[in-house]
Amino acid sequence: MKYIVVYNIKNFESAYCFDSISAANHYINECSEFLGKDLKKLKKINDHQFEMQVRQFEQKILINILECQDSDISFELTVSEGEKNTETKQFKSREEAVLFVKKELAKFEEKAEESEDETGDWSVIKDHKVTHQYILTLILKNQKSSTGENVKRYANSNMNYFLKQRKDGLNQIAKNDKAAARSGGVSSILVGLAMAIIGGALTILSYSTTRAGGKYFVFTGLIIYGVLSVLAGIVQLIRGK
């Protein structure tokens, strides 16, 4: 008997295989602990279903533990050269597939990164171009699929690494947004100050060149616009912290 932990994030499904239910639960807890303070909630629906909420992710992550026979599981490796899939290879275990890829990479004088082994996605890059790619898929028989087949295919990624990549990407986006907000805030303040100063200077000039009792112009629009721009810039700076 094998236990498959399936993570479902919107339209992406990833599955990892374990020999015991305790190992499967340990994997789920390990992923949760890895997220730390970024984990908003881990809700246990039943012994085989969980629901996870991560602060940076908009959607919930659904987790299922599937029980299946050893004979129902296999691993398929898709080999690509450039943009074309050249062949697929079948393996009984993940370890066999990973070992095969490492031998293939050695032919190109390449060494697999730990993150590649864990996510099941390896690449050979020459002259800044991907020349060869190896993608590992977990095949599960006797499972209904959306295509009507009696087989389901899952990405075979360790969710610790996948979530780290997603989290790092979202954190970088957040940092970029904050940097942009700070930059925009400084620009708004500088423009606002310039407009207010120009408005005030033109008002003083108009007053000083007008005869006693005569009319002079107060450049209220420029001054007010400048003050509002400064206030908007301050708000942007605060949000960008």
FENHUJO-V139424 format. One record per pair of residues at least 12 apart in sequence whose C-alpha atoms are under 10 Angstrom apart, sorted by sequence separation. I is the first residue (numbers start at 0). J is the second residue. D is the distance in Angstrom with one decimal. If there is no record, write none. Layout:
BEGIN
I;J;D / I;J;D
END
This chain:
BEGIN
2;14;9.9 / 3;15;5.6 / 4;16;6.5 / 39;51;7.7 / 40;52;5.1 / 41;53;8.9 / 49;61;6.1 / 50;62;6.0 / 75;87;6.6 / 76;88;5.1 / 77;89;9.1 / 110;122;9.9 / 111;123;9.3 / 120;132;7.4 / 121;133;5.1 / 122;134;8.8 / 138;150;6.9 / 139;151;5.2 / 140;152;8.9 / 203;215;9.1 / 204;216;9.0 / 205;217;7.7 / 2;15;8.4 / 3;16;4.6 / 4;17;7.9 / 28;41;9.2 / 38;51;7.7 / 39;52;5.3 / 40;53;7.1 / 48;61;7.6 / 49;62;4.9 / 50;63;8.8 / 75;88;5.6 / 76;89;6.4 / 109;122;9.2 / 110;123;9.2 / 120;133;5.8 / 121;134;6.6 / 138;151;6.0 / 139;152;6.4 / 202;215;7.7 / 203;216;8.8 / 204;217;9.8 / 205;218;9.4 / 2;16;5.8 / 3;17;6.2 / 27;41;9.6 / 38;52;6.3 / 39;53;5.2 / 40;54;8.9 / 48;62;5.7 / 49;63;6.5 / 74;88;8.2 / 75;89;4.7 / 76;90;7.9 / 97;111;9.3 / 109;123;7.1 / 119;133;7.8 / 120;134;4.7 / 121;135;8.8 / 137;151;8.3 / 138;152;4.8 / 139;153;8.1 / 202;216;6.0 / 203;217;8.2 / 1;16;6.8 / 2;17;5.1 / 3;18;8.9 / 37;52;8.9 / 38;53;4.7 / 39;54;5.6 / 47;62;8.1 / 48;63;4.6 / 49;64;8.8 / 74;89;5.7 / 75;90;6.3 / 101;116;9.1 / 108;123;9.4 / 109;124;8.9 / 119;134;5.8 / 120;135;6.4 / 136;151;9.9 / 137;152;5.8 / 138;153;6.6 / 201;216;8.2 / 202;217;4.9 / 203;218;9.5 / 1;17;5.9 / 2;18;6.2 / 3;19;9.4 / 4;20;9.5 / 37;53;5.8 / 38;54;6.2 / 39;55;9.3 / 47;63;5.6 / 48;64;6.5 / 73;89;6.9 / 74;90;5.0 / 75;91;8.9 / 100;116;9.1 / 107;123;7.6 / 118;134;8.9 / 119;135;5.0 / 120;136;9.5 / 136;152;6.4 / 137;153;5.1 / 138;154;9.1 / 201;217;7.8 / 202;218;5.7 / 0;17;9.2 / 1;18;5.1 / 2;19;6.2 / 3;20;9.0 / 36;53;9.1 / 37;54;5.4 / 38;55;9.0 / 46;63;9.1 / 47;64;4.8 / 48;65;9.3 / 73;90;6.0 / 74;91;6.2 / 75;92;9.6 / 76;93;9.8 / 104;121;8.7 / 107;124;9.5 / 118;135;8.4 / 119;136;7.7 / 136;153;5.6 / 137;154;6.3 / 138;155;9.2 / 200;217;9.8 / 201;218;6.9 / 202;219;8.6 / 0;18;7.0 / 1;19;6.6 / 2;20;6.2 / 4;22;9.9 / 35;53;9.8 / 36;54;8.6 / 37;55;7.3 / 38;56;9.9 / 44;62;9.7 / 45;63;9.6 / 46;64;8.2 / 47;65;7.3 / 72;90;9.4 / 73;91;5.0 / 74;92;6.3 / 75;93;9.1 / 97;115;9.6 / 98;116;9.6 / 104;122;8.5 / 107;125;9.6 / 115;133;9.7 / 119;137;9.9 / 135;153;8.9 / 136;154;4.9 / 137;155;5.5 / 199;217;8.0 / 200;218;9.0 / 0;19;7.9 / 1;20;8.3 / 2;21;9.4 / 4;23;6.3 / 34;53;8.0 / 37;56;9.6 / 40;59;9.7 / 41;60;9.4 / 42;61;9.8 / 43;62;9.4 / 44;63;9.9 / 47;66;9.2 / 72;91;7.3 / 73;92;6.6 / 74;93;6.4 / 97;116;6.7 / 100;119;9.8 / 104;123;7.2 / 115;134;9.6 / 116;135;9.6 / 135;154;6.8 / 136;155;5.2 / 137;156;9.3 / 198;217;7.9 / 199;218;7.0 / 0;20;9.7 / 2;22;8.6 / 3;23;7.3 / 4;24;8.5 / 31;51;8.4 / 34;54;9.7 / 41;61;9.9 / 42;62;9.9 / 71;91;10.0 / 72;92;8.3 / 73;93;8.3 / 74;94;9.7 / 76;96;7.1 / 96;116;9.9 / 97;117;9.3 / 100;120;9.8 / 101;121;9.2 / 103;123;9.9 / 134;154;8.4 / 135;155;6.0 / 136;156;8.7 / 198;218;5.2 / 199;219;8.5 / 201;221;9.6 / 202;222;9.6 / 2;23;6.6 / 6;27;9.4 / 31;52;9.9 / 41;62;9.9 / 70;91;8.8 / 74;95;9.1 / 75;96;8.1 / 76;97;9.4 / 100;121;7.9 / 134;155;8.7 / 135;156;8.4 / 197;218;8.8 / 198;219;7.1 / 1;23;9.6 / 2;24;9.7 / 4;26;8.3 / 5;27;9.9 / 24;46;9.3 / 27;49;9.0 / 31;53;9.4 / 69;91;9.1 / 74;96;7.3 / 78;100;9.6 / 94;116;9.7 / 97;119;7.9 / 100;122;9.9 / 134;156;10.0 / 198;220;7.8 / 199;221;8.2 / 200;222;9.9 / 4;27;8.0 / 24;47;9.1 / 69;92;9.9 / 76;99;9.6 / 93;116;9.9 / 96;119;9.3 / 97;120;9.9 / 195;218;9.2 / 198;221;5.0 / 199;222;6.6 / 23;47;9.8 / 27;51;10.0 / 76;100;8.9 / 97;121;9.6 / 107;131;9.7 / 195;219;9.1 / 197;221;7.5 / 198;222;5.1 / 195;220;9.1 / 196;221;8.7 / 197;222;7.8 / 198;223;8.8 / 20;46;9.6 / 93;119;9.1 / 194;220;9.4 / 195;221;5.9 / 196;222;7.4 / 198;224;9.4 / 20;47;9.3 / 104;131;9.2 / 194;221;5.7 / 195;222;4.2 / 198;225;8.3 / 104;132;9.9 / 193;221;9.4 / 194;222;6.3 / 195;223;7.1 / 197;225;9.1 / 104;133;9.7 / 193;222;9.4 / 194;223;8.7 / 195;224;7.3 / 196;225;8.1 / 103;133;9.6 / 191;221;8.9 / 192;222;8.8 / 194;224;7.2 / 195;225;4.5 / 196;226;9.8 / 191;222;8.4 / 194;225;4.8 / 195;226;6.4 / 100;132;9.8 / 191;223;9.0 / 192;224;9.6 / 193;225;7.1 / 194;226;8.2 / 195;227;9.5 / 100;133;7.3 / 191;224;6.9 / 192;225;5.8 / 193;226;9.8 / 195;228;9.3 / 100;134;9.6 / 120;154;9.3 / 190;224;9.7 / 191;225;3.7 / 192;226;7.1 / 194;228;8.8 / 195;229;9.2 / 27;62;8.3 / 100;135;9.8 / 119;154;7.7 / 120;155;8.8 / 190;225;7.1 / 191;226;5.9 / 192;227;9.7 / 193;228;10.0 / 194;229;9.7 / 27;63;9.9 / 97;133;9.9 / 118;154;8.4 / 119;155;5.8 / 120;156;8.2 / 189;225;9.1 / 190;226;9.7 / 191;227;7.1 / 192;228;8.0 / 193;229;9.7 / 27;64;9.7 / 96;133;10.0 / 118;155;6.6 / 119;156;5.6 / 188;225;8.3 / 191;228;4.6 / 192;229;6.5 / 97;135;8.6 / 117;155;8.3 / 118;156;4.0 / 119;157;8.1 / 187;225;8.9 / 188;226;8.7 / 190;228;7.1 / 191;229;4.9 / 96;135;7.8 / 116;155;10.0 / 117;156;6.0 / 118;157;5.5 / 188;227;9.1 / 189;228;8.6 / 190;229;7.6 / 191;230;8.4 / 24;64;8.6 / 116;156;8.7 / 117;157;5.3 / 118;158;7.9 / 187;227;9.2 / 188;228;6.1 / 189;229;7.3 / 191;231;9.0 / 23;64;7.4 / 115;156;9.1 / 116;157;8.9 / 117;158;8.5 / 118;159;9.1 / 187;228;5.5 / 188;229;4.2 / 191;232;8.4 / 23;65;9.8 / 80;122;10.0 / 81;123;10.0 / 93;135;8.5 / 114;156;9.6 / 115;157;9.9 / 117;159;8.7 / 118;160;6.7 / 186;228;9.3 / 187;229;6.0 / 188;230;7.4 / 190;232;9.3 / 4;47;9.0 / 5;48;9.6 / 6;49;9.5 / 7;50;9.7 / 8;51;9.8 / 76;119;9.0 / 77;120;9.8 / 78;121;9.7 / 79;122;9.4 / 80;123;9.5 / 93;136;9.4 / 114;157;9.0 / 117;160;6.9 / 118;161;6.8 / 186;229;9.1 / 187;230;8.4 / 188;231;7.6 / 189;232;8.5 / 4;48;9.6 / 6;50;9.6 / 20;64;8.3 / 76;120;9.6 / 78;122;9.9 / 93;137;8.5 / 117;161;8.7 / 184;228;9.1 / 185;229;8.7 / 187;231;6.9 / 188;232;5.0 / 2;47;10.0 / 6;51;9.6 / 20;65;9.6 / 90;135;10.0 / 92;137;9.4 / 114;159;9.9 / 115;160;9.2 / 184;229;8.3 / 187;232;4.7 / 188;233;7.0 / 20;66;8.8 / 85;131;9.8 / 87;133;9.4 / 89;135;9.8 / 114;160;6.7 / 184;230;9.2 / 185;231;9.8 / 186;232;7.2 / 187;233;8.3 / 188;234;10.0 / 17;64;10.0 / 19;66;9.6 / 81;128;8.5 / 82;129;8.9 / 84;131;9.6 / 87;134;9.5 / 88;135;9.5 / 89;136;9.7 / 90;137;9.7 / 113;160;9.6 / 114;161;9.0 / 184;231;7.2 / 185;232;6.1 / 188;235;9.7 / 8;56;9.4 / 9;57;9.7 / 12;60;9.9 / 14;62;9.7 / 16;64;9.6 / 81;129;6.4 / 82;130;8.5 / 83;131;9.4 / 84;132;8.9 / 87;135;9.7 / 183;231;9.6 / 184;232;3.8 / 185;233;7.8 / 187;235;8.7 / 188;236;9.6 / 9;58;6.8 / 11;60;9.9 / 12;61;9.4 / 13;62;9.8 / 14;63;9.4 / 15;64;9.7 / 16;65;9.4 / 17;66;9.8 / 80;129;8.2 / 81;130;5.0 / 82;131;8.8 / 83;132;9.8 / 84;133;9.6 / 89;138;9.5 / 183;232;7.0 / 184;233;6.1 / 187;236;9.8 / 8;58;7.2 / 9;59;7.8 / 12;62;9.6 / 14;64;9.3 / 16;66;9.9 / 79;129;9.6 / 80;130;5.6 / 81;131;6.1 / 82;132;9.1 / 114;164;9.7 / 182;232;9.2 / 183;233;9.8 / 184;234;7.3 / 185;235;8.3 / 8;59;6.9 / 9;60;7.5 / 14;65;9.7 / 18;69;9.4 / 79;130;8.1 / 80;131;4.6 / 81;132;7.8 / 181;232;8.4 / 184;235;4.8 / 185;236;7.2 / 7;59;8.6 / 8;60;5.0 / 9;61;8.8 / 79;131;5.5 / 80;132;6.6 / 180;232;8.9 / 181;233;9.1 / 183;235;7.0 / 184;236;5.1 / 7;60;5.7 / 8;61;6.7 / 78;131;7.2 / 79;132;5.1 / 80;133;9.2 / 181;234;9.5 / 182;235;8.6 / 183;236;8.0 / 184;237;8.7 / 6;60;6.7 / 7;61;5.0 / 8;62;9.0 / 78;132;5.9 / 79;133;6.5 / 180;234;9.3 / 181;235;6.2 / 182;236;8.0 / 184;238;9.3 / 6;61;5.9 / 7;62;6.3 / 77;132;8.0 / 78;133;4.8 / 79;134;8.5 / 180;235;5.5 / 181;236;4.8 / 184;239;8.4 / 5;61;8.1 / 6;62;4.7 / 7;63;8.3 / 16;72;8.8 / 76;132;10.0 / 77;133;5.7 / 78;134;6.8 / 179;235;9.3 / 180;236;6.4 / 181;237;8.0 / 183;239;9.5 / 5;62;5.6 / 6;63;6.8 / 76;133;6.5 / 77;134;5.2 / 78;135;9.1 / 179;236;9.7 / 180;237;8.8 / 181;238;7.9 / 182;239;8.8 / 4;62;6.9 / 5;63;5.2 / 6;64;9.1 / 76;134;5.6 / 77;135;6.5 / 177;235;8.9 / 178;236;9.3 / 180;238;7.1 / 181;239;5.2 / 4;63;5.8 / 5;64;6.3 / 75;134;8.2 / 76;135;4.6 / 77;136;8.0 / 177;236;8.6 / 180;239;5.2 / 181;240;7.7 / 3;63;7.9 / 4;64;4.6 / 5;65;7.6 / 75;135;5.8 / 76;136;6.3 / 177;237;9.6 / 179;239;7.8 / 180;240;8.8 / 2;63;9.9 / 3;64;5.5 / 4;65;6.5 / 74;135;6.8 / 75;136;5.1 / 76;137;8.9 / 177;238;7.3 / 178;239;6.5 / 2;64;6.3 / 3;65;4.9 / 4;66;9.1 / 74;136;5.7 / 75;137;6.4 / 93;155;8.7 / 176;238;9.8 / 177;239;4.2 / 178;240;8.6 / 1;64;10.0 / 2;65;5.6 / 3;66;6.5 / 73;136;8.6 / 74;137;4.8 / 75;138;6.8 / 176;239;7.6 / 177;240;6.7 / 1;65;8.2 / 2;66;4.8 / 3;67;7.7 / 73;137;6.2 / 74;138;5.7 / 175;239;9.6 / 1;66;5.9 / 2;67;6.5 / 72;137;7.2 / 73;138;5.2 / 74;139;8.8 / 174;239;8.8 / 0;66;6.9 / 1;67;5.4 / 2;68;8.8 / 72;138;5.8 / 73;139;6.8 / 173;239;9.6 / 174;240;9.6 / 0;67;5.8 / 1;68;5.9 / 2;69;9.4 / 71;138;7.9 / 72;139;5.0 / 73;140;8.5 / 0;68;4.8 / 1;69;5.9 / 71;139;5.6 / 72;140;6.6 / 0;69;5.8 / 1;70;9.5 / 3;72;9.5 / 70;139;9.2 / 71;140;4.8 / 72;141;9.7 / 0;70;9.1 / 1;71;9.2 / 69;139;9.8 / 70;140;8.4 / 71;141;7.1 / 0;71;9.7 / 1;72;8.5 / 68;139;9.6 / 71;142;9.3 / 67;139;8.4 / 68;140;9.3 / 67;140;8.8 / 68;141;9.8 / 67;141;8.8 / 67;142;9.7 / 16;92;9.4 / 16;93;8.7 / 75;152;9.1 / 15;93;9.5 / 72;150;9.9 / 74;152;9.3 / 71;150;9.2 / 73;152;9.9 / 74;153;9.7 / 75;155;9.7 / 74;155;8.6 / 13;118;9.5 / 53;162;9.6 / 56;165;8.8 / 55;165;9.1 / 56;166;8.4 / 55;166;7.1 / 54;166;9.5 / 55;167;10.0 / 53;166;9.2 / 56;169;8.3 / 55;169;6.7 / 55;170;7.9 / 55;173;9.3 / 16;137;8.6 / 14;136;8.7 / 15;137;7.9 / 13;136;8.9 / 14;137;6.9 / 13;137;8.6 / 14;138;9.4 / 14;139;9.7 / 33;158;10.0 / 34;159;8.4 / 33;159;6.9 / 30;157;9.1 / 31;158;10.0 / 32;159;9.6 / 33;160;9.7 / 30;158;6.8 / 31;159;8.7 / 34;162;8.0 / 29;158;9.6 / 30;159;5.3 / 33;162;9.0 / 34;163;8.0 / 37;166;8.8 / 29;159;7.8 / 30;160;9.1 / 33;163;8.5 / 26;157;9.2 / 27;158;8.9 / 26;158;8.9 / 27;159;9.3 / 30;162;8.3 / 34;166;8.7 / 26;159;8.9 / 30;163;9.7 / 3;137;9.7 / 3;139;9.3 / 14;152;8.8 / 15;153;8.8 / 13;152;9.0 / 14;153;5.7 / 15;154;8.6 / 16;155;8.8 / 12;152;8.8 / 13;153;5.2 / 14;154;6.2 / 15;155;6.0 / 12;153;5.9 / 13;154;4.6 / 14;155;5.3 / 15;156;6.9 / 16;157;9.9 / 11;153;8.7 / 12;154;6.4 / 13;155;5.6 / 14;156;6.7 / 15;157;6.7 / 11;154;8.2 / 12;155;8.9 / 13;156;5.9 / 14;157;8.0 / 15;158;8.5 / 12;156;9.3 / 13;157;7.9 / 14;158;8.6 / 13;158;7.5 / 6;153;9.6 / 5;153;8.2 / 6;154;9.8 / 13;161;9.3 / 5;154;9.5 / 5;155;9.5 / 6;156;9.7 / 6;157;9.8 / 6;158;7.7 / 5;158;9.5 / 4;158;9.9
END
